[in-house]
């Protein structure tokens, strides 16, 4: 193998470096468990520490583990179905491009049909609410096992297949951040599969289970619960419909597949992103039509910014001469590519993050203002996006150099106009 294709060792460590790599695999699962215990208490207080500690049978249930494994296996089967198109990913270090199936939206439709049939057959979807803690523990255990497998597999991968940021030579850090960029079994891409399917579709199913549980307890779902379900379903549908766009994201292009992404995809996303719906089961909220209209308007605003900004970016990457964006101003770079400096990307540097944050707030508002817990998502997401934005800025400065500095001068605000 030519030396130029080898992934060089990196000394740039992220997420707290070695300390973060050692501590976060413990802190993140405990955080998920703490949030799930807190949301089920009478007052739903996130600051009441410690929450009631569960017994071992409440934490671990073999049936729940089999349920999680079966869920992931179902999504893997749907991934392999010959539905949708096959598209090419970004050019890799060795000049090759991997092929990816674009059928996640089909998987959502088939899963929805199966869930609908289960509900008609009388299967209690409320089981998910009753056993949410052992389900989360099972998902975390599966993510941990997957992470160990991925790291062992990566030790046999060629140098050209390693992730730029996960080749430090430190076992703890590379295990956490991900040593191999695109671990695969033939055409089955493990990272790409986990990125959207088990977690995002699982998030929708958990939300629906919370709605069914509320209906079981009170006779009908509340307006607040309906809004949370509809808002978050729209977000997931958008992600799966635009699945091809994920192939250009940092998660796919830059980050390896290790504990960070495995746990995030399989455990963190479905069990913490559904906290608002989970909260509303035990803490019902009454919404006036006026407040509901305001929350809906806020979510629509956030979604329009998010979708328009992402569509503009994706269209520019695919076809810079397309009539819809031909009039936009750009800056040439030394790489031969150009940077957008008008349209949404001339408004702020990360307009899609702005839309994301507005939607995150709209998802929490139906839960009222008496508790902090439902706002965990928007607080966490703000921290995540600021951190991701900093990573984006660092990578773009390395890649585009002077052109990126010119772009930053032209577009001074990162996410929120006149504030940040």
SULBELGI-V123686 format. One record per helix or strand. SS is the DSSP state (A for helix, B for strand). FROM is the first residue (numbers start at 1). LEN is the number of residues. If there is no record, write none. Layout:
SS:FROM:LEN  SS:FROM:LEN
//
This chain:
A:3:3  A:17:23  A:56:4  A:62:19  B:85:4  B:99:4  A:104:17  A:127:4  A:132:23  A:159:3  B:162:1  A:171:7  B:180:1  B:184:2  B:188:2  A:190:29  A:223:19  A:243:6  A:250:4  A:259:14  A:275:8  A:289:30  B:330:3  B:338:3  A:343:4  A:351:15  A:373:28  A:402:9
//
